[in-house]
Amino acid sequence: IVNLIYAVLFTVLLIYTKKLSYLITGYFLIEILLKGVISIREVKNTSHRGDSREHMRLVSHISLINIAQGIIFQLDQILVQHFFGYTSLAKFNIAILIPDQLKDLLTSFSSVMLRRFSTYKNPKQVLQNTQKHYWAVFALCILITGSYALSAPVVLRYLFPQYQDQSFLTSIYAMSLICLASVVGANFFQAHNMMKRLWVFYGFNTVIQVVGTFVLIPFYGGAGAIYTKIASRILSMPLGYPRVTADKHR
């Protein structure tokens, strides 16, 4: 629902202005407002039962992972601007703008559905339902991202006519979102405190992004950043398949 509200608000902004500075400012203001509301709500609804040390341990792991992912996100922006200037940076951000909103929508849907499966007490039943959810999200990703990839030239022509040359990049970047089914596995590992698997998944993804960012961006600019994101998602997808092994504990 939150991502739908975001999409509606940003679409309204796009209708009323095409000026890049206004779009960037509006993007961050809407992001801060909506995520601020979500954060306050989550804090209020957080259960205070159980061992606080275990909760703090889990929070510290998730925080470190989020910090690493945030640094990578900023790194490609900085390098694209450094090597190719603000025009290339603007084109890069336009190419990833709508697919990244689709990513947030699909990720949120996956997380909400996983909470329902996590209510089962039988571990085997939890795993079976989570694996079914993985393939359901995979199919949903194909449907949504495929639809956007096919319509991207029309969408860019209407919303960003000066950036129609980014149709190909935004289309192939959107198609890489089919790999977001791996988020189901990441949520499963987190929900069942399988920190080792969670770190392997995000660590492998981060290494690929760091290497690809420094190797490809100096030569290909924003396209290099997009190719890096695509490669990291495809290669790390198998690591995000929900599974349980004997060494599941940390």
Disulfide bonds with the S-S distance in Angstrom:
none
